[in-house]
Amino acid sequence: MDYQSKNELLVYMQWVDLGSSFDWSVFSAVNFGPDVSTTFSSNMSEFNELSPGFYGGFSRSNMNSLVVSLAGLKTVAEIPTGKFSSLMNVNFGRNSLREIKRSNFPRPAPELENIDLNRNEISYLPDDLFTDMFKLKRLDISINQISVLAEETFKPIISSLDRLIVLRLSLTCDCRLAWILPYWREKVIDASGMVWPVTCKEPPDLAGRRVRDLQVQDLACKVKL
């Protein structure tokens, strides 16, 4: 643990193998104090699971930043309802997550401004994932297996977002994508320099087309008879 100032506590772990039975309750004995903000940051450590015990150990903290990257995370526990509402930054990037749920974030999340989920194995974003995230400004879902950017999912945050980062996604370019085209040039980062542009994977007649070059009239959905 590192005291950055009298009002900020940094817990930083690097190159640590925590195994599957690390006792996070040791942190419950820390007197965080009501006016001290806490940052938890881990990089290149072995976690596999961010367990319920983690949130129990830090339940008395005013955590404003939670970073667990390059940890091999496969599962993230639910955050107890009404807890950790002070979080401004959540970074689960560069892990092995296949699923992400609304309960993996504070409920509500009145201060949350940044979510980073890049380089995981996520294929689906639930409709309610971003509800009650009124201040979310930056979202990175790059290099996942996401093929659909559903309007219902992004509707609660599209107005507040400054940056939606979607590098190297292969999208299904049908009518479900039409809603976001007016926002694309203003809010979406879809390429790094001239490489990795976001292109259509399906349907076949649009395969390989850059999304930013599409018009609403290019997008259609098959009608089931």
N, C-alpha and C positions, 0 to 999 in steps of 0.2 A: 504494500500500500504506500502511496506517495501523497503527502499533503502538498498540494500546489499553492494553496493560500488558506487562510483561516476559514474561508467559505466554500472550499472545493476539495473533494477527496477523489483521487484517482486510484482505481484498482486495475493493475495492468499485468497480464500474463502473456508470456511468449515462450515457445518451445517447451511447453509443459504437457506431460501426459497425465491426464487426470483419471484415466481408467473409467470404470463404470460405477464406482462407489464413493466418489469424492463427497465429503461431508461439508456441504455449504453452510450448515448451521453455525460453523465457527464465526461467520460474519454477523450472525444475529446478536452476538455479544458486543459488537462495535457500537459505540455511542455516536451515531452519525450526526445527531443534532438537527433540530427543525429548520435551521437556516443554512445547512451545508448541502450543496448539490454534489451528487456522486456520478462519476463516470466509470463504467466497467468496460475494459477493452482487452480483448484477447486476439492474438494474431499467431497463426502457425502453431497452435496447440491442439492436442487431441481431446475432443469433447464427445463426439458421437451424439450425445443427447443433452439438450439444455433442459434439465429436469425440474419438476415442481419444487424440489428442494432448493434450487437456485433462487427462485422468487421468494421462497420462505426465508432464506438467509438474508436477503436484502430488503425484506418487507418494511423495515424501519427507515430505509434510506429515501432521500429525494432524488432518485436516479434520473438524470437528464439525458444520458447517452449510454446505449447498450450496443457494443460492437463485438461480435463473435465471427471472425472471418478466417478462412483457411483452417477450419477446425475438423472437417469431416462430419459436420452436423448432419444427422439423418432425421431427427425429430426435435421439435421444439414444444415444450409444455405450454399449456394454457396459462395466460396471466389472469389471476383472480379478478373478477369483475370489481371495478372501482379502485383498483390498485395501480400503481406506477403511472398515474395520470400526468406526472411531471415529465415523462419522457419526451424529448424533442427529436432524438435521433435513434433509429434502430437499423443496424447493419448486420444482416445475415449472409453477406455476399461470399462467394467462392466456397460453397459447401456442397452437400449432397442431398439437399432437401427436395423431395418429390411432391410435397403437399404443403400448402400454406393456408391458414384459416384466420378468420376475423379474431378468434379467441387467442391467437398468438401475439396480439397487440393489445395495448390498454383499451378498456371499454368503460367510459368514453376515452378519447385521446385528444383532449383540447389543446395540447401544446405540440403535438407531433408535426414536425416539418420535413423530415427526411426519412425515407425507407429505401434501403438498398438490398435487393434480392438477386443481384447479378451472379452469373455463373453457377446456377444450381440446375436441378433437373425437373423444374416445375412445368407442368403442362396445362394447368387449369387455374384460373383465378375466380373464386366464388363471387356471386353477385353482391354479397354483403361485405366484401373484404375491406372496403374503404369507408364504411359508414361511420359517422361521428368523428371524422378526421378533418376538422374545419380549417386547419392551418397548413395542410400538407402542400409543400411547395416543390419537392423534388422526389421523383420515384424512378428507380433504376430496376428494370426487369430484363436487362440484356442477357443474351447467351443462355436462354432457357429453351424449353420445348413448347412455348406458348404459340398457338397458331391463330387464336381469336382474341381480339380486343373488344369485348362486349360493352355496349353502351351502358347497360344496367350496372356493370361493375364500376365504371369510371365516372358515372354521372355525379356522384357526391363530391368528387375532387377536381373535375376538369377545370372549373372556374378558378380555383385557388392555385392549381399547379403552374409553376414556372417552367419546369423541365420534366418531360417524360422521356426516359432514355431506353431505347429499344434496339440497341445494336445487335445485329446478327440474328434477329428473329426471322423465321420463314412463315409468312402469314397466309391464311386462307382469305383471298380477296373476293369476298362476295358482299351482298347487301349489308351484312352485319358490320362491315368496316366503313360504310358510307358516312356515318355520323361523325367520325373523327377527322375526315379530310379537311374540313374548314379550320381545324386547329393545328394541322400537321406542321406547316411551315413556321408557325408562331411558337409552338410549345414542344415539338418532338425533336429529339436528337436521334437521328437514325443512321448516322455514319460517322466514322472517325477519319477526318480528312476526306480522302477519296476512296477509302476502303470500307468493306463490310456494309454496303448499303442494304437497307431492309427491302427485300423483294417478295413477290408473291410466289408461294409454292403451289397453290391451287387457285382457281381451276386451270386446266391445261392451256387455255388460250391466253391466260395472263401470266403463266409461269415465267419467272425471271424478270418481270417488269418491276421497276422501282415504284414503291408505294407513293412516294412524293410526286410522281408524274401522273398519277391516276386522276380521273375525274369521276364524279358521282355516277354519271351515266355509264361508266365502264363496269360498274359493280351490279351484279344481279344474283338472285337466289333461285334455285330450282323450285318450281311449284309442284308439290305432291298432289296428284290427282286421286 
